[in-house]
Amino acid sequence: MDVTGQVSADQQRGKLYFLHALGRAALPEMVAIDGRVFRVTTFIKHDFFAATGFYRCEQTGQKGVLKMARTEPFLGLPTKWLGRLINERELRFYRRLSDLPNVPAVIGRVGETGFMHAYVEGRPVEKGMAVPDGFFAELLGLIDTFYLRGIALVDTNKPENILLGDDGRPHLIDFQISFDVHNLGGIWPATALLRAFRRTDVYHILKHKNRLRPDQMTDAERRIVERRSLAVRLHRTLTKPYFIVRRRLFAYLRDRGRLMPEGSK
């Protein structure tokens, strides 16, 4: 693969491109948004639902993250409608939270199934990293702010969705599976789901805190981590078999050259 994300004909032969959001296509090398030209610097990920890459503006030097949702047909069935739905849905979350400094601003739309948001200077939360004293307090406060707006992040179990900014503050990205109570009209089942998702968000954030800043854990927080809620137990029961099978299947396909590695095609 070259720096543009393209692969040779020999590399393409036998690949299961229907498992990638854009099929054989790569992310665009260049996109124009409101008269500004952004060129790709790094291809990050290309999975079933979306492809993601880092870009830089030629005129201003501003960095952006482009996310393109699925367009490739799956088993002969069109999926561009799904890509549009995923794109519109995630854009709504970014815009509803646009006043918060911990959520990157939307730079603009790209095509029918893509959008670019500002790049956050920092790095994902990971094991062994040094985390400032007030980081998790602010992060939990963000979850409360989301909740008051009828939103649950849902994906806080993935540390890569939580960034430690160079400013020392938490920043949140990726609202692909987040929950908005208003989408269901704010009726009772939706509000009950919102409360359950909030508890799950808090549980996972406290898990990260327990690993990175155990010195700051209160007795009440330790009890939450030790006593998994029904929602957390149900989530693990339903998703663990799927992720085990998916991980092993993808490893098998990559070992046999049928699937391009993440970050390429």
N, C-alpha and C positions, 0 to 999 in steps of 0.2 A: 504493500500500500504506500502511495506517495503522500506528501503533505496536504494535498487537497482532499484526501479521503477517497480517491478513486482507486480501483483495484484492476489488475490486469485481467485479460481474458482467461488465462490459466488459473488465476486465483478465483475467478467467478464460477468456474465449472463445478457443478455438483453442489453449490451452496443452497441452503434453504432460505432464500431471501424472503419468503412469505412470513417468516418469523420476525422480520424487521419492519419497523413502522413505515419506512420509505422504500422498502424493497431494495432494488439495485441502485437506486439514486442515493447520492450523498447530500449532506447539507450544502446549501449554496456557498460558494466561495465569497460572494459579495451580496449585500442587500442594501437597498436605499430606503431610508425612513425620514420623511419630512426634509428632503434635500440633503441629508447627511448620508455618507457612504460608510458602511461597516464591512470590514473584511475579516474572514475567519482567521483565528490564530491557533485554536486547538479544537479538535473533535473530542468530545467527552464521552458520550454514550449513545448507543443506538439499540434500543430494545423493542419489544413488541408494540408498545403504545406510543413511543416518542423518540426522537433523536435530539441531542443537545450538544451545543458547541459554544466556545468563547469567541467573541468578536471585539474588534477595536475600530473606533471611528477615525477615518483618515483626516478629517478636518480638525477635530477637537481632542482626539486621543481618548475619548470616553470609552470605557469597556462595557460590553453588554453580554448577556447570555441569551442565545436563541434557542427556543424550544419549538420543534415542529411535530405536531401530532400525526397520527397514523393516516396514510392514504393508500397503502398497498392492499389490494384485495386479499382476502383470506379464504382459501379453499374455494376460489371462484366467486366469492360473495364480495360485493363492494363494501368498503369500510370508510370511504372519505366522509360520509355522514357522521360516523363515529368520531373521526378526527376533528371535524368542525365542532361537535358537541363537547368533546374533551377540552378543546381550545377555548371555546366561549365560557365554559364552566370555570376553568382555572383563571381566566382573565377577570371574571366577576369577583373572585376572591381577592386578587391583587388590588383591584380598584376599590373594593369595599374597605380595604385595610391600608389604602394609600397614604393616609394621614399619619401612620405610625412610622417612626424612624427605623424600626426594626424589620420592616418589610420593604424589599427593593422596589423602586418605582418602575412602572411600565414605560418603556421607551416607545413602543409602537407595535402595530400588527405587521406580520410578514405573511403574505399570501392568504389562502383561505383557512389554513390549519396551524398557523404559527404566530408567535409573538416574541418580542425581545424585552427583557427587563434588565435593569442596571446590575452590573457586577458588584458583588460585595467584597471589598478587600478584607480578607481573612481566610479562615480554613475551617473545615467541618470538625465538629467535636469528635475526638477519638481517644482511645485508651492511652493513658499516660501523659496526656497534654496538661499543661499548667493552666488552670482556670481562675480568673480573678474572684475575689471574695463576693462581690455582689452579682455575679453572673446568673446563678440559678434563682436568686430572689427576683431579679428582673424578668427572667424567663417564665417563672410561674405567674408573675403579674401579667405578662402578655397573654398567657392562657386564660386568665380571668377576664382580661379585656375582650378577647375573642368571644368568650362565653356570654358576656353582657351584650354582645352584638349578635348573638344567636349562631355563632360559628364555633366549630371544633376542628382542630388541625387534623386529628385522627392518626397521622403518620409519624408521631414523635418517637416511635420505637426505632426509627432509622436515624442514627446519629448524623448521617450525611445531610439531613434536612435541617440541622441546627448548626449554624455557623458562629464561631467565635470571631467577631470582627477585629480588625487592627485597632479599633477604638475601645476594645475590651468589653463590648456589649454583645448580647445575643441577637442574631438575625435569623429569620425563618424564611425558608424557600420551599417550593413544591407543594402546591395545593390541589394536586390532581385528584386525590380521593377525599379531600376535606368535606365537611358536612355543614350545610347552612339550613337552619330550621325554617327559614322563609320559603325554601323551595317546596316544602310540603304544607305551606299555608299556616305554619305556626300552631297546628292542632296538637292535641295531647300526645299522640304517639310520637310526633316529631320532637316535642319538648322532652319527652322521656328518653329518646335516643340521644338528644343533645347532652343531657346530664350524664348518661352512660359513657358517651364518647369523651366528655370532659374528664371523668374519673380515670378513663384509660390514658388520656394525655398526661394527666398529673402523675399517674403511676409510672409511666415510661420516663418522664423527666426526672422523677425522684430516683429511678434506677440509674440513670446517667450520673446524677448527683452523688449517689452512693458509691459509684465507682471512681469518680474524679475528685470529689470533695467530701469524703466520709466525715471529716472533722466538722463539717457544718450541718450534718444531719441531726434533726431533733428526734426525740423519742417517738413523737407522733408520726413523723415521716418514715422512720424505720418500720413502724407497725404497718403503714400502708404498703411498703415494699414487700414486707414479709407476708402480708395477707392480701393476696390477689383478689380483685373483685370478680364477680360473676362474668362481667363483660370481658375482662382480660382472659379468664380461663376459657371462655367460649371461643374467643378469637384464636387463642393458641390451639385449641382442639380442632378448629375448622381449617386453619391455615398451615399448621405445621406439616401435615402429610403432603399438601400441595407444594410447599417450598422444598421439601426433601426430594420429591420426585422431579420437580423442575430443575433443581441444582444438578442432580445426577444425570438427567437427560441432556441438559445443555453441555455438561462436562464431556459426556460421551460423544455428542455431535461435534464438539470442538476438537477433541482428540482425533477424530476421524476426518477432520477437514471439511465437515458439512456446514459448519456455522462459523462466521467470522467473529473474532473476539470483540468484546465490548469496547466501544471507543473507536471502532473502525466502521465496517459496513453492517 
